[in-house]
Amino acid sequence: MNFYDFSAKTNMGIEKNMKDYNGKVLLVVNTASKCGFTPQYEELQKLYEEYKDQDFEILAFPCNQFGNQEPGDNEEIRNFCKLNYNVTFQLFDKIDVNGENTHPIYKYLKENVKGLLNSKDIKWNFTKFLVDKNGDVVKRFAPIKKPLSMKKDIEELLKA
C-alpha cells in the first residue's frame, strides 16, 4: 500500500484519485485560514510556482481541529486562499487529521512517518509530509518549518 491507493474530495467536491499524482513529488499539508502559521500559504505558493513544472504538487487539506482556526466552508476557504495568497495548488475538502474521523490519507501519512517523540498525532496546523515519486512518505516537518526551507529536500526527491 502507498499514497496512490487513496482518494479525497477536492475543495470543489470532486473525488480525486491520488493515482493521478503518480510519478510526482508531493508536499501534503493540513492548513487553516486563521492560524499564526497561515502566512505559510505565501511560501507554499512560491514553492509550487518554482517546482510545478518539475513534477511537484502541493496538496492542502484544510482542518478545523486546532483552535477552531478553519471554521469556513469550502467556498470561503477557496476564496480566502485565492484573494490573500493567490493559491493555485490543489485544495481539498476540510478533513480531520486526528481522532476517530481521521481521513484515511492522514492515517496513512501518520503511520509511515511519526512526529516528535515518535508520536503519530498531528500537533497543529501546517504539519507537512513529503511523498516521493513512488508514493512513499519520506519525511515529516513540524508546523514551524517554513516551506522555503524544504527546497533541498524537494530537489533531492525531484532528482531521484
MDTraj code that builds the backbone (N, CA, C; nanometers):
import mdtraj as md
import numpy as np

residues = "MET ASN PHE TYR ASP PHE SER ALA LYS THR ASN MET GLY ILE GLU LYS ASN MET LYS ASP TYR ASN GLY LYS VAL LEU LEU VAL VAL ASN THR ALA SER LYS CYS GLY PHE THR PRO GLN TYR GLU GLU LEU GLN LYS LEU TYR GLU GLU TYR LYS ASP GLN ASP PHE GLU ILE LEU ALA PHE PRO CYS ASN GLN PHE GLY ASN GLN GLU PRO GLY ASP ASN GLU GLU ILE ARG ASN PHE CYS LYS LEU ASN TYR ASN VAL THR PHE GLN LEU PHE ASP LYS ILE ASP VAL ASN GLY GLU ASN THR HIS PRO ILE TYR LYS TYR LEU LYS GLU ASN VAL LYS GLY LEU LEU ASN SER LYS ASP ILE LYS TRP ASN PHE THR LYS PHE LEU VAL ASP LYS ASN GLY ASP VAL VAL LYS ARG PHE ALA PRO ILE LYS LYS PRO LEU SER MET LYS LYS ASP ILE GLU GLU LEU LEU LYS ALA".split()
xyz = np.array([
    [0.0841, -0.1191, 0.0000],
    [0.0000, 0.0000, 0.0000],
    [0.0882, 0.1249, 0.0000],
    [0.0484, 0.2247, -0.0793],
    [0.1181, 0.3526, -0.0763],
    [0.0172, 0.4661, -0.0935],
    [0.0686, 0.5873, -0.1019],
    [-0.0149, 0.7066, -0.1075],
    [-0.1138, 0.7025, -0.2245],
    [-0.0741, 0.6385, -0.3337],
    [-0.1581, 0.6359, -0.4538],
    [-0.2815, 0.5473, -0.4403],
    [-0.2928, 0.4728, -0.3309],
    [-0.4082, 0.3862, -0.3101],
    [-0.5282, 0.4607, -0.2516],
    [-0.5147, 0.5901, -0.2279],
    [-0.6198, 0.6676, -0.1622],
    [-0.6858, 0.7664, -0.2583],
    [-0.7940, 0.8246, -0.2104],
    [-0.8603, 0.9329, -0.2832],
    [-0.9142, 1.0315, -0.1798],
    [-0.9487, 1.1506, -0.2273],
    [-1.0043, 1.2545, -0.1404],
    [-1.0861, 1.3500, -0.2259],
    [-1.1817, 1.4159, -0.1640],
    [-1.2621, 1.5153, -0.2356],
    [-1.1861, 1.6470, -0.2411],
    [-1.1855, 1.7074, -0.3593],
    [-1.1256, 1.8398, -0.3730],
    [-1.2164, 1.9425, -0.3071],
    [-1.1661, 2.0632, -0.2967],
    [-1.2407, 2.1746, -0.2398],
    [-1.3663, 2.2055, -0.3218],
    [-1.3697, 2.1553, -0.4455],
    [-1.4855, 2.1752, -0.5335],
    [-1.5819, 2.0557, -0.5276],
    [-1.5528, 1.9582, -0.4393],
    [-1.6412, 1.8444, -0.4207],
    [-1.6217, 1.7299, -0.5187],
    [-1.5120, 1.7303, -0.5916],
    [-1.4834, 1.6258, -0.6901],
    [-1.3889, 1.5227, -0.6287],
    [-1.4247, 1.3955, -0.6398],
    [-1.3392, 1.2888, -0.5878],
    [-1.2120, 1.2819, -0.6720],
    [-1.0971, 1.2899, -0.6062],
    [-0.9664, 1.2920, -0.6735],
    [-0.8884, 1.1685, -0.6303],
    [-0.8495, 1.0877, -0.7267],
    [-0.7697, 0.9688, -0.7007],
    [-0.6235, 1.0094, -0.6895],
    [-0.5575, 0.9683, -0.5833],
    [-0.4172, 1.0048, -0.5648],
    [-0.3269, 0.9401, -0.6711],
    [-0.3784, 0.8389, -0.7417],
    [-0.3021, 0.7796, -0.8538],
    [-0.2725, 0.8846, -0.9612],
    [-0.3549, 0.9885, -0.9646],
    [-0.3321, 1.0973, -1.0617],
    [-0.1980, 1.1671, -1.0377],
    [-0.1411, 1.1497, -0.9190],
    [-0.0140, 1.2136, -0.8844],
    [0.1048, 1.1170, -0.8959],
    [0.0797, 0.9998, -0.9499],
    [0.1858, 0.9002, -0.9659],
    [0.3046, 0.9610, -1.0405],
    [0.4253, 0.9415, -0.9867],
    [0.5459, 0.9935, -1.0503],
    [0.5805, 1.1360, -1.0109],
    [0.5049, 1.1943, -0.9203],
    [0.5311, 1.3317, -0.8770],
    [0.5756, 1.3336, -0.7315],
    [0.6532, 1.4344, -0.6964],
    [0.6886, 1.4602, -0.5578],
    [0.5756, 1.5446, -0.4995],
    [0.5290, 1.5051, -0.3814],
    [0.4145, 1.5728, -0.3197],
    [0.4504, 1.6306, -0.1844],
    [0.3979, 1.7475, -0.1571],
    [0.4031, 1.8057, -0.0243],
    [0.2581, 1.8131, 0.0230],
    [0.2261, 1.7358, 0.1268],
    [0.0904, 1.7281, 0.1791],
    [0.0886, 1.8044, 0.3113],
    [-0.0072, 1.8968, 0.3242],
    [-0.0084, 1.9849, 0.4415],
    [-0.1515, 2.0088, 0.4896],
    [-0.1706, 2.0044, 0.6221],
    [-0.3006, 2.0419, 0.6787],
    [-0.2966, 2.1923, 0.7066],
    [-0.3965, 2.2624, 0.6589],
    [-0.3941, 2.4088, 0.6591],
    [-0.5104, 2.4674, 0.7395],
    [-0.4996, 2.5971, 0.7666],
    [-0.6056, 2.6724, 0.8341],
    [-0.5907, 2.8198, 0.7995],
    [-0.7027, 2.8882, 0.7910],
    [-0.7049, 3.0285, 0.7476],
    [-0.6855, 3.1295, 0.8604],
    [-0.7020, 3.0870, 0.9839],
    [-0.6955, 3.1810, 1.0965],
    [-0.5916, 3.1374, 1.1991],
    [-0.4769, 3.0967, 1.1505],
    [-0.3706, 3.0403, 1.2335],
    [-0.2472, 3.1303, 1.2248],
    [-0.1663, 3.1281, 1.3277],
    [-0.0411, 3.2033, 1.3229],
    [0.0503, 3.1585, 1.2100],
    [0.0321, 3.0347, 1.1622],
    [0.1136, 2.9830, 1.0519],
    [0.0492, 3.0061, 0.9151],
    [-0.0689, 3.0650, 0.9113],
    [-0.1394, 3.0872, 0.7846],
    [-0.0542, 3.1591, 0.6800],
    [0.0331, 3.2557, 0.7178],
    [0.1178, 3.3192, 0.6163],
    [0.2081, 3.2203, 0.5403],
    [0.2202, 3.0961, 0.5891],
    [0.2971, 2.9963, 0.5147],
    [0.2354, 2.9673, 0.3780],
    [0.1081, 2.9998, 0.3601],
    [0.0470, 2.9861, 0.2277],
    [0.1318, 3.0588, 0.1221],
    [0.1873, 3.1734, 0.1588],
    [0.2685, 3.2503, 0.0640],
    [0.3904, 3.1703, 0.0188],
    [0.4630, 3.1104, 0.1137],
    [0.5804, 3.0310, 0.0779],
    [0.5409, 2.9016, 0.0073],
    [0.4292, 2.8435, 0.0468],
    [0.3825, 2.7236, -0.0235],
    [0.3567, 2.7554, -0.1709],
    [0.2931, 2.8698, -0.1960],
    [0.2654, 2.9088, -0.3339],
    [0.3956, 2.9327, -0.4109],
    [0.4951, 2.9946, -0.3454],
    [0.6250, 3.0162, -0.4110],
    [0.6912, 2.8836, -0.4461],
    [0.6874, 2.7888, -0.3540],
    [0.7426, 2.6551, -0.3819],
    [0.6719, 2.5923, -0.5007],
    [0.5410, 2.6005, -0.4990],
    [0.4624, 2.5415, -0.6069],
    [0.4991, 2.6034, -0.7413],
    [0.5066, 2.7347, -0.7459],
    [0.5404, 2.8019, -0.8717],
    [0.6800, 2.7640, -0.9198],
    [0.7727, 2.7463, -0.8265],
    [0.9100, 2.7139, -0.8649],
    [0.9248, 2.5711, -0.9181],
    [0.8492, 2.4766, -0.8635],
    [0.8728, 2.3353, -0.8964],
    [0.7583, 2.2654, -0.9693],
    [0.6467, 2.3321, -0.9920],
    [0.5310, 2.2644, -1.0511],
    [0.5599, 2.2062, -1.1894],
    [0.6515, 2.2654, -1.2631],
    [0.6852, 2.2135, -1.3957],
    [0.7875, 2.1017, -1.3897],
    [0.8268, 2.0640, -1.2673],
    [0.9236, 1.9554, -1.2479],
    [0.8585, 1.8375, -1.1748],
    [0.7303, 1.8169, -1.1969],
    [0.6572, 1.7065, -1.1335],
    [0.6497, 1.7203, -0.9824],
    [0.6098, 1.8380, -0.9359],
    [0.5905, 1.8663, -0.7940],
    [0.4494, 1.9197, -0.7737],
    [0.3843, 1.8716, -0.6702],
    [0.2493, 1.9174, -0.6374],
    [0.2385, 1.9425, -0.4874],
    [0.1546, 2.0369, -0.4520],
    [0.1197, 2.0608, -0.3118],
    [-0.0281, 2.0259, -0.2965],
    [-0.0575, 1.9457, -0.1944],
    [-0.1939, 1.9060, -0.1649],
    [-0.2290, 1.9604, -0.0267],
    [-0.3212, 2.0560, -0.0225],
    [-0.3577, 2.1224, 0.1026],
    [-0.4915, 2.0698, 0.1523],
    [-0.4915, 2.0248, 0.2779],
    [-0.6108, 1.9709, 0.3418],
    [-0.6496, 2.0600, 0.4592],
    [-0.7458, 2.1513, 0.4391],
    [-0.7912, 2.2355, 0.5496],
    [-0.8444, 2.1496, 0.6648],
    [-0.8206, 2.1970, 0.7854],
    [-0.8591, 2.1230, 0.9053],
    [-0.8993, 2.2223, 1.0140],
    [-1.0077, 2.1906, 1.0839],
    [-1.0582, 2.2798, 1.1892],
    [-1.0395, 2.2195, 1.3284],
    [-0.9467, 2.1268, 1.3440],
    [-0.9298, 2.0573, 1.4722],
    [-0.8406, 2.1311, 1.5714],
    [-0.7776, 2.2380, 1.5311],
    [-0.6828, 2.3066, 1.6190],
    [-0.7291, 2.4503, 1.6428],
    [-0.7889, 2.4735, 1.7574],
    [-0.8293, 2.6077, 1.7948],
    [-0.9368, 2.6700, 1.7080],
    [-1.0186, 2.5869, 1.6404],
    [-1.1259, 2.6384, 1.5542],
    [-1.0722, 2.7409, 1.4543],
    [-0.9552, 2.7111, 1.3960],
    [-0.8879, 2.8074, 1.3082],
    [-0.9214, 2.7917, 1.1601],
    [-1.0128, 2.6987, 1.1285],
    [-1.0607, 2.6857, 0.9904],
    [-1.2118, 2.6625, 0.9934],
    [-1.2885, 2.7647, 1.0384],
    [-1.4327, 2.7475, 1.0540],
    [-1.5126, 2.7568, 0.9238],
    [-1.4550, 2.8096, 0.8191],
    [-1.5294, 2.8351, 0.6958],
    [-1.5653, 2.7108, 0.6178],
    [-1.6572, 2.7293, 0.5223],
    [-1.6909, 2.6196, 0.4316],
    [-1.5927, 2.6215, 0.3139],
    [-1.6080, 2.5267, 0.2228],
    [-1.5131, 2.5136, 0.1123],
    [-1.5009, 2.6410, 0.0285],
    [-1.6130, 2.7051, 0.0004],
    [-1.6088, 2.8270, -0.0804],
    [-1.5343, 2.9392, -0.0075],
    [-1.5598, 2.9545, 0.1218],
    [-1.4906, 3.0573, 0.1995],
    [-1.3398, 3.0301, 0.2047],
    [-1.3028, 2.9052, 0.2227],
    [-1.1612, 2.8678, 0.2268],
    [-1.0951, 2.8969, 0.0921],
    [-1.1599, 2.8539, -0.0151],
    [-1.1073, 2.8757, -0.1509],
    [-1.0899, 3.0246, -0.1789],
    [-1.1913, 3.1046, -0.1452],
    [-1.1847, 3.2492, -0.1689],
    [-1.0751, 3.3138, -0.0845],
    [-1.0628, 3.2745, 0.0402],
    [-0.9584, 3.3276, 0.1277],
    [-0.8201, 3.2997, 0.0679],
    [-0.7972, 3.1761, 0.0270],
    [-0.6658, 3.1375, -0.0266],
    [-0.6347, 3.2113, -0.1563],
    [-0.7331, 3.2265, -0.2404],
    [-0.7126, 3.2945, -0.3693],
    [-0.6895, 3.4444, -0.3480],
    [-0.7734, 3.5081, -0.2694],
    [-0.7647, 3.6527, -0.2509],
    [-0.6407, 3.6960, -0.1736],
    [-0.6042, 3.6199, -0.0706],
    [-0.4942, 3.6602, 0.0164],
    [-0.3575, 3.6082, -0.0256],
    [-0.3543, 3.4906, -0.0909],
    [-0.2251, 3.4287, -0.1230],
    [-0.2145, 3.3806, -0.2675],
    [-0.3172, 3.4062, -0.3480],
    [-0.3195, 3.3653, -0.4881],
    [-0.2846, 3.2169, -0.5043],
    [-0.3384, 3.1342, -0.4160],
    [-0.3100, 2.9909, -0.4163],
    [-0.3628, 2.9266, -0.5442],
    [-0.2748, 2.8534, -0.6125],
    [-0.3137, 2.7798, -0.7324],
    [-0.2890, 2.6299, -0.7184],
    [-0.2295, 2.5858, -0.6072],
    [-0.2129, 2.4420, -0.5859],
    [-0.3456, 2.3838, -0.5367],
    [-0.3524, 2.2511, -0.5313],
    [-0.4783, 2.1822, -0.5045],
    [-0.5231, 2.1924, -0.3590],
    [-0.6426, 2.2479, -0.3403],
    [-0.7086, 2.2497, -0.2095],
    [-0.8093, 2.1358, -0.2054],
    [-0.8158, 2.0695, -0.0915],
    [-0.9102, 1.9605, -0.0736],
    [-1.0191, 2.0003, 0.0247],
    [-1.1151, 1.9135, 0.0387],
    [-1.2241, 1.9287, 0.1341],
    [-1.1672, 1.9335, 0.2761],
    [-1.2333, 2.0040, 0.3637],
    [-1.1913, 2.0106, 0.5037],
    [-1.2043, 1.8707, 0.5646],
    [-1.0997, 1.8297, 0.6382],
    [-1.0951, 1.6950, 0.6952],
    [-1.0491, 1.6990, 0.8404],
    [-1.0587, 1.5838, 0.9062],
    [-0.9969, 1.5628, 1.0365],
    [-0.8641, 1.4913, 1.0133],
    [-0.7623, 1.5320, 1.0879],
    [-0.6305, 1.4689, 1.0776],
    [-0.5967, 1.3868, 1.2019],
    [-0.6795, 1.3966, 1.3040],
    [-0.6638, 1.3202, 1.4285],
    [-0.8011, 1.2678, 1.4704],
    [-0.7996, 1.1684, 1.5595],
    [-0.9245, 1.1199, 1.6178],
    [-0.9927, 1.0136, 1.5353],
    [-1.1149, 0.9794, 1.5784],
    [-1.1863, 0.8671, 1.5162],
    [-1.2298, 0.8948, 1.3728],
    [-1.2386, 1.0218, 1.3339],
    [-1.2776, 1.0557, 1.1960],
    [-1.1591, 1.0970, 1.1090],
    [-1.0400, 1.0566, 1.1478],
    [-0.9207, 1.0901, 1.0695],
    [-0.9368, 1.0401, 0.9263],
    [-0.9082, 1.1288, 0.8324],
    [-0.9153, 1.0902, 0.6909],
    [-0.8135, 0.9787, 0.6651],
    [-0.8485, 0.8789, 0.5817],
    [-0.7568, 0.7680, 0.5533],
    [-0.6179, 0.8119, 0.5043],
    [-0.6105, 0.9201, 0.4290],
    [-0.4793, 0.9684, 0.3836],
    [-0.3935, 1.0059, 0.5032],
    [-0.4526, 1.0712, 0.6008],
    [-0.3751, 1.1118, 0.7181],
    [-0.3436, 0.9947, 0.8106],
    [-0.4301, 0.8957, 0.8147],
    [-0.3956, 0.7732, 0.8883],
    [-0.2688, 0.7136, 0.8283],
    [-0.2657, 0.7068, 0.6961],
    [-0.1506, 0.6507, 0.6265],
    [-0.0247, 0.7352, 0.6487],
    [-0.0357, 0.8655, 0.6314],
    [0.0803, 0.9535, 0.6486],
    [0.1382, 0.9398, 0.7891],
    [0.0527, 0.9455, 0.8900],
    [0.0982, 0.9413, 1.0298],
    [0.1582, 0.8062, 1.0666],
    [0.1048, 0.7009, 1.0077],
    [0.1561, 0.5667, 1.0367],
    [0.2963, 0.5469, 0.9791],
    [0.3247, 0.6144, 0.8688],
    [0.4510, 0.5922, 0.7986],
    [0.5648, 0.6832, 0.8408],
    [0.5342, 0.8025, 0.8904],
    [0.6390, 0.8918, 0.9404],
    [0.5848, 0.9591, 1.0656],
    [0.6377, 0.9194, 1.1784],
    [0.5902, 0.9727, 1.3060],
    [0.6561, 1.1072, 1.3362],
    [0.5960, 1.1792, 1.4269],
    [0.6459, 1.3109, 1.4632],
    [0.7369, 1.3069, 1.5848],
    [0.7435, 1.4193, 1.6518],
    [0.8276, 1.4372, 1.7700],
    [0.7977, 1.3308, 1.8753],
    [0.9016, 1.2762, 1.9336],
    [0.8902, 1.1725, 2.0370],
    [0.8100, 1.0516, 1.9883],
    [0.8215, 1.0232, 1.8597],
    [0.7588, 0.9065, 1.7979],
    [0.6052, 0.9113, 1.8020],
    [0.5508, 1.0308, 1.8157],
    [0.4061, 1.0487, 1.8204],
    [0.3467, 1.0418, 1.6796],
    [0.2296, 0.9808, 1.6699],
    [0.1597, 0.9758, 1.5415],
    [0.0734, 1.0994, 1.5187],
    [0.0179, 1.1540, 1.6275],
    [-0.0774, 1.2633, 1.6128],
    [-0.0168, 1.3870, 1.5473],
    [-0.1023, 1.4570, 1.4739],
    [-0.0677, 1.5877, 1.4198],
    [-0.0849, 1.6856, 1.5361],
    [0.0166, 1.7672, 1.5611],
    [0.0125, 1.8574, 1.6761],
    [-0.0541, 1.9913, 1.6466],
    [-0.0478, 2.0360, 1.5191],
    [-0.1048, 2.1670, 1.4861],
    [-0.1178, 2.1805, 1.3351],
    [-0.1778, 2.2910, 1.2938],
    [-0.1908, 2.3243, 1.1515],
    [-0.0534, 2.3388, 1.0872],
    [-0.0483, 2.3114, 0.9597],
    [0.0707, 2.3276, 0.8761],
    [0.1815, 2.2260, 0.9081],
    [0.1406, 2.1073, 0.9533],
    [0.2327, 1.9942, 0.9567],
    [0.2449, 1.9471, 0.8116],
    [0.3668, 1.9179, 0.7697],
    [0.3914, 1.8876, 0.6284],
    [0.4543, 1.7496, 0.6122],
    [0.4128, 1.6802, 0.5063],
    [0.4682, 1.5491, 0.4718],
    [0.5189, 1.5528, 0.3288],
    [0.6375, 1.4977, 0.3076],
    [0.6915, 1.4826, 0.1720],
    [0.6692, 1.3387, 0.1271],
    [0.6155, 1.3244, 0.0077],
    [0.5895, 1.1943, -0.0529],
    [0.6718, 1.1875, -0.1807],
    [0.7450, 1.0764, -0.1994],
    [0.8307, 1.0662, -0.3182],
    [0.7516, 1.0221, -0.4414],
    [0.8197, 1.0114, -0.5535],
    [0.7561, 0.9794, -0.6816],
    [0.6916, 0.8412, -0.6841],
    [0.7305, 0.7553, -0.5893],
    [0.6745, 0.6206, -0.5818],
    [0.5558, 0.6112, -0.4869],
    [0.5177, 0.7239, -0.4254],
    [0.4059, 0.7245, -0.3329],
    [0.4424, 0.6872, -0.1908],
    [0.5719, 0.6888, -0.1602],
    [0.6179, 0.6574, -0.0252],
    [0.6389, 0.7854, 0.0555],
    [0.5917, 0.7862, 0.1798],
    [0.6099, 0.9008, 0.2680],
    [0.7539, 0.8973, 0.3178],
    [0.8289, 1.0059, 0.2940],
    [0.9709, 1.0046, 0.3280],
    [1.0106, 1.1000, 0.4401],
    [0.9301, 1.2011, 0.4660],
    [0.9698, 1.2977, 0.5676],
    [0.8477, 1.3718, 0.6208],
    [0.8593, 1.4105, 0.7470],
    [0.7539, 1.4891, 0.8133],
    [0.8181, 1.6141, 0.8714],
    [0.7502, 1.7280, 0.8549],
    [0.8016, 1.8556, 0.9034],
    [0.7022, 1.9176, 1.0008],
    [0.7533, 1.9720, 1.1089],
    [0.6707, 2.0397, 1.2088],
    [0.6118, 2.1688, 1.1509],
    [0.5028, 2.2171, 1.2102],
    [0.4399, 2.3408, 1.1622],
    [0.5357, 2.4603, 1.1547],
    [0.6331, 2.4685, 1.2453],
    [0.7232, 2.5838, 1.2455],
    [0.8216, 2.5825, 1.1283],
    [0.8383, 2.4679, 1.0634],
    [0.9310, 2.4569, 0.9498],
    [0.8728, 2.5347, 0.8316],
    [0.9450, 2.6372, 0.7895],
    [0.8959, 2.7204, 0.6797],
    [0.9099, 2.6457, 0.5467],
    [0.8095, 2.6572, 0.4618],
    [0.8123, 2.5824, 0.3358],
    [0.9378, 2.6046, 0.2505],
    [0.9841, 2.7279, 0.2388],
    [1.1013, 2.7519, 0.1530],
    [1.2279, 2.6857, 0.2077],
    [1.2294, 2.6543, 0.3368],
    [1.3462, 2.5869, 0.3935],
    [1.3497, 2.4382, 0.3560],
    [1.2485, 2.3906, 0.2880],
    [1.2418, 2.2498, 0.2463],
    [1.2905, 2.2278, 0.1035],
    [1.3390, 2.3322, 0.0405],
    [1.3774, 2.3229, -0.1008],
    [1.4792, 2.2122, -0.1275],
    [1.5787, 2.1989, -0.0403],
    [1.6804, 2.0958, -0.0606],
    [1.6190, 1.9562, -0.0612],
    [1.5298, 1.9314, 0.0335],
    [1.4618, 1.8009, 0.0413],
    [1.3780, 1.7745, -0.0844],
    [1.3089, 1.8766, -0.1298],
    [1.2254, 1.8627, -0.2502],
    [1.3137, 1.8372, -0.3716],
    [1.4202, 1.9128, -0.3864],
    [1.5091, 1.8969, -0.5015],
    [1.5735, 1.7582, -0.5056],
    [1.6106, 1.7043, -0.3887],
    [1.6681, 1.5705, -0.3845],
    [1.5671, 1.4670, -0.4356],
    [1.4410, 1.4805, -0.3963],
    [1.3395, 1.3860, -0.4425],
    [1.3080, 1.4045, -0.5902],
    [1.3132, 1.5262, -0.6375],
    [1.2877, 1.5506, -0.7799],
    [1.3972, 1.4881, -0.8671],
    [1.5194, 1.4853, -0.8172],
    [1.6326, 1.4275, -0.8923],
    [1.6333, 1.2755, -0.8892],
    [1.5718, 1.2178, -0.7874],
    [1.5765, 1.0717, -0.7679],
    [1.5007, 0.9968, -0.8770],
])
top = md.Topology()
chain = top.add_chain()
for i, resn in enumerate(residues, 1):
    res = top.add_residue(resn, chain, resSeq=i)
    for name in ("N", "CA", "C"):
        top.add_atom(name, md.element.get_by_symbol(name[0]), res)
traj = md.Trajectory(xyz[None], top)
